Amino acid sequence: MNASDLIDDLIAKLTDWRGVTFTNIRKIVRDADPEIVEEWKWMGTPVWSHDGIVCVANAFKDKVKLTFYEGASLPDPDKLFNNGLEGKKWRTIDFYKDDKVNESSLAILVQSAVNHNHAKVKTKIKAHGTRSTVQKKSAK
């Protein structure tokens, strides 16, 4: 199975509100960046990447957690991040049963994370003068 199929399977097993929330988050992430790549890492974690990890999602008993790998470096004018605020890198959004997903603000946050990754790649290219094969593929 490829990563998208594994994510489909994970969501299908979430037969309560978490499956609905997870599906909605996934759609927002994918719509925010049509070039985003779905991956399956760490023995069962959905990951979305574009020139690096953008965000990671996990379903827990009482919440769905969306973690932005470089969240501490991202603007969050609508205060979506509600956990991990002290960290130097990661920031998370914990969604609970009756929470509404702010779709437009989440899409902007995803786009900001992708832009942040692009800027990091450009800085590495400038410093090293070349791009790796993996970076070339993901930039297309």
PyMOL commands that set and color helices and strands:
alter all, ss='L'
color gray80, all
select helices_A, chain A and resi 3-13+17-32+71-73+103-128+133-139
alter helices_A, ss='H'
color red, helices_A
select strands_A, chain A and resi 37-41+45-49+53-59+64-68+91-95
alter strands_A, ss='S'
color yellow, strands_A
deselect
rebuild
show_as cartoon
